[in-house]
Protein backbone atom coordinates (compact mmCIF):
# COMPACT_ATOMS: atom_id res chain seq x y z
CA UNK A 1 0.00 0.00 0.00
CA UNK A 2 1.39 3.39 -0.95
CA UNK A 3 1.05 6.53 1.15
CA UNK A 4 2.23 10.11 0.94
CA UNK A 5 4.26 11.94 3.59
CA UNK A 6 2.35 15.12 4.46
CA UNK A 7 3.07 18.25 6.50
CA UNK A 8 1.64 18.31 10.03
CA UNK A 9 2.69 21.62 11.58
CA UNK A 10 6.50 21.63 11.75
CA UNK A 11 6.57 17.86 11.39
CA UNK A 12 5.68 15.40 8.68
CA UNK A 13 3.45 12.36 8.93
CA UNK A 14 1.71 9.50 7.22
CA UNK A 15 -1.99 8.69 7.58
CA UNK A 16 -2.36 5.00 8.36
CA UNK A 17 -5.63 3.45 7.20
CA UNK A 18 -7.78 1.92 9.95
CA UNK A 19 -7.82 -1.60 8.40
CA UNK A 20 -4.01 -1.64 8.36
CA UNK A 21 -3.87 -0.61 12.04
CA UNK A 22 -6.41 -3.29 12.95
CA UNK A 23 -4.48 -5.92 11.01
CA UNK A 24 -1.27 -4.98 12.82
CA UNK A 25 -3.04 -4.88 16.19
CA UNK A 26 -1.23 -1.73 17.24
CA UNK A 27 -2.36 0.10 20.39
CA UNK A 28 -2.62 3.89 20.67
CA UNK A 29 0.91 4.22 22.12
CA UNK A 30 3.66 2.98 19.83
CA UNK A 31 7.44 3.13 19.58
CA UNK A 32 9.26 4.36 16.49
CA UNK A 33 12.77 3.64 15.34
CA UNK A 34 14.67 4.16 12.13
CA UNK A 35 16.42 1.50 10.11
CA UNK A 36 18.23 1.87 6.82
CA UNK A 37 15.59 3.20 4.42
CA UNK A 38 12.61 2.61 6.70
CA UNK A 39 10.79 3.78 9.81
CA UNK A 40 9.48 0.97 12.01
CA UNK A 41 6.32 1.40 14.12
CA UNK A 42 5.96 -1.17 16.92
CA UNK A 43 3.65 -1.65 19.89
CA UNK A 44 4.94 0.23 22.92
CA UNK A 45 6.24 -1.77 25.86
CA UNK A 46 5.19 -1.09 29.44
CA UNK A 47 7.78 0.84 31.50
CA UNK A 48 10.56 -1.27 33.03
CA UNK A 49 9.80 -4.27 30.80
CA UNK A 50 12.62 -6.77 31.20
CA UNK A 51 14.10 -5.25 34.36
CA UNK A 52 13.38 -8.31 36.53
CA UNK A 53 15.09 -10.66 34.08
CA UNK A 54 18.06 -8.29 33.75
CA UNK A 55 18.39 -8.19 37.57
CA UNK A 56 18.34 -12.00 37.72
CA UNK A 57 21.07 -12.18 35.08
CA UNK A 58 23.22 -9.67 36.99
CA UNK A 59 22.79 -11.73 40.15
CA UNK A 60 23.75 -14.96 38.38
CA UNK A 61 26.93 -13.30 37.11
CA UNK A 62 27.71 -11.88 40.57
CA UNK A 63 27.43 -8.32 39.31
CA UNK A 64 24.68 -7.15 41.67
CA UNK A 65 26.83 -5.77 44.47
CA UNK A 66 27.07 -2.21 45.71
CA UNK A 67 28.71 0.21 43.30
CA UNK A 68 30.44 2.13 46.09
CA UNK A 69 33.59 0.28 47.04
CA UNK A 70 35.21 0.41 49.49
CA UNK A 71 32.35 1.33 51.84
CA UNK A 72 32.50 4.74 53.46
CA UNK A 73 32.80 5.29 57.22
CA UNK A 74 29.05 5.92 57.31
CA UNK A 75 28.40 2.28 56.40
CA UNK A 76 30.15 0.95 59.49
CA UNK A 77 29.03 3.44 62.12
CA UNK A 78 25.69 3.81 63.86
CA UNK A 79 24.05 7.08 63.01
CA UNK A 80 23.12 9.42 65.80
CA UNK A 81 19.93 11.34 65.26
CA UNK A 82 19.71 14.74 66.95
N, C-alpha and C positions, 0 to 999 in steps of 0.2 A: 504494500500500500504506500503510495506516495503522499507526501505532505509538504507544505511550504513553511519556511521559517518566517514569522511575522514579528513586527515591532510591538512590544508591550511596554509602554513608557520608555525608560532608558535601557530596558532589556530586550531580549528577543525570545520567542517561544514557538511551540508547536501545539496545535490543537489535536488532542488525541480522541478519536471517535469512541463513544461509549461502548460499542460492542468489543472493540479491541481491549479496552480496560477490563471489561467483564471477563473476557477470555484469559487475560493475564492474571486476573484475580488480585490486582493491586489495591491496597488500601489507600486512604486519603494521604497519609504521610509516607513518602518514599525517599530513597537515597539516590543520589546521582553521582556518577563518576565517569571520567573520560578515559577512553582507550584510543588507540591509534585509529583515527577516522570514524569514531563513533562515540555517542553518549549513551551510557547504560542507565536505565531506570530500574531500580529494584525495590522490593518491599522493605520498608524501614524495620530495623531491629529494635527491640525494647532496650532502654538504657542498661548498661552493665551486662549485656549478654555475653556469656563466656567467661565472666570473671571467676566464677566458682571453679570451673575446670582449670583455668590458668593458675589459680591459687593451689589447687591439688598438685599440679605439675611442678610448681616451684617447691612445694613441700617434699615431693618425691626426690627432687634433685638436691635437697638440702639447702636451697637458696631462699628460705623464708625467715631468716634471722633478722635481727635488728640492723638497721643501716648504720647506726652510730656505734662505731667501735674505735678505741676502747670506750667502755661506759664512762660517763662523767661522774664527778664526786656526788652529784645529786642522786644518782641511782643507788648508791650504797648507804646513804645517810637517811635517817628519819627526818621528815620535815617537821618544823615547829610552826604551828599556826598561831599568829598573834592577833 
